[in-house]
Amino acid sequence: MTSMNISINASFLPHVNAEASLVFYRDVLGFEVRLDVGQGEMRWLTVGPVGQPDTSIVLTPAITDPTVSESEREVIESLMAKGSYAAIVLATPNVDEFFAEVEAKGADIVQEPMDQPYGLRDCALRDPAGNAIRVQQRP
C-alpha cells in the first residue's frame, strides 16, 4: 500500500463574538487574518500562523443550524463557556516565552507551563468563546 499525500488544511472552532475572536487570534496569538466574510452574528474568520499559508483555523458562528432547539443551544453555549466543547493544540519551540507573552496580553490562562508526566511541556488557555487551547513545546 502506498501512503497518501495528505495534510491538514483547516480546523474549525466556534466563536460567540467575531470581533473578540479576531482580536485574540490576531493580536494575542499573532495569527494573520486570511478571510473575513459575513457580518454580525454570521461572520466567519479564517486565521493562521504567519509563514504557514497552508494551515488555517476557521472561526465560525457557534450555532448556524436553524433546527437547533433553544435547549440544545443552551447546552452548546454551556459547554463552550467551560472550554469543553471544542479545542485545539498548538506548538511552539519555547512554551515559557509564549506563555509570558500571551499572559502579558491578558489571555485567559487555564494552566501555566508545566512538565507533563507523558513527556511534554505545555500550557493551556481559552479563547474568548471558551475554546480550550493547549500549547506544547516542540523543537
JOPE-V77317 format. One record per residue. N is the residue number from 1. PHI is phi as a letter, one per 30 degrees, with the letter a starting at -180 (none if undefined). PSI is psi in whole degrees, 0 to 359 (none if undefined). OMEGA is omega in whole degrees, 0 to 359 (* if undefined). Layout:
n phi psi omega
N PHI PSI OMEGA
N PHI PSI OMEGA
This chain:
n phi psi omega
1 none 133 177
2 d 151 178
3 d 144 179
4 d 148 175
5 c 100 185
6 b 146 178
7 b 165 176
8 d 122 182
9 c 316 183
10 a 146 171
11 b 155 184
12 c 135 174
13 b 142 178
14 d 154 172
15 b 158 175
16 c 346 178
17 b 104 185
18 e 318 183
19 d 318 178
20 d 320 178
21 d 319 177
22 e 311 180
23 d 316 181
24 d 305 185
25 d 326 180
26 d 308 190
27 d 328 180
28 d 311 182
29 d 344 178
30 i 17 178
31 d 155 175
32 c 150 178
33 c 125 183
34 c 324 177
35 b 145 176
36 b 100 185
37 b 153 181
38 i 191 179
39 a 163 179
40 h 226 180
41 d 346 181
42 c 59 183
43 c 129 178
44 c 134 179
45 b 133 174
46 c 123 182
47 b 162 177
48 a 165 180
49 d 138 178
50 e 136 178
51 i 2 178
52 b 69 187
53 d 344 182
54 c 5 179
55 b 122 184
56 b 159 168
57 c 129 176
58 c 118 179
59 c 116 188
60 c 155 172
61 e 138 186
62 e 318 184
63 b 110 179
64 c 348 182
65 d 116 182
66 d 349 180
67 d 356 178
68 d 125 181
69 d 167 179
70 d 319 180
71 d 322 176
72 d 319 178
73 e 316 180
74 d 320 178
75 d 313 180
76 d 312 181
77 d 324 178
78 d 316 178
79 d 320 178
80 d 315 182
81 d 328 179
82 d 349 183
83 i 19 182
84 c 12 179
85 c 316 181
86 b 153 182
87 a 161 175
88 b 150 177
89 c 126 177
90 c 169 179
91 b 149 178
92 b 152 179
93 d 337 181
94 b 96 184
95 d 330 180
96 d 317 176
97 d 317 177
98 e 312 182
99 d 314 180
100 e 320 181
101 d 313 182
102 d 328 176
103 d 317 179
104 d 334 179
105 d 4 174
106 i 20 179
107 d 151 177
108 d 99 186
109 d 134 176
110 c 320 181
111 b 129 175
112 d 163 179
113 e 136 177
114 a 155 176
115 d 123 181
116 d 152 180
117 d 344 180
118 c 12 170
119 j 358 179
120 c 153 170
121 c 129 182
122 a 174 174
123 b 172 181
124 b 146 177
125 b 176 177
126 b 146 173
127 d 177 184
128 d 338 178
129 d 354 182
130 j 359 179
131 d 135 180
132 d 133 177
133 b 117 174
134 c 140 180
135 b 117 182
136 c 149 174
137 d 124 179
138 b 142 179
139 d none *
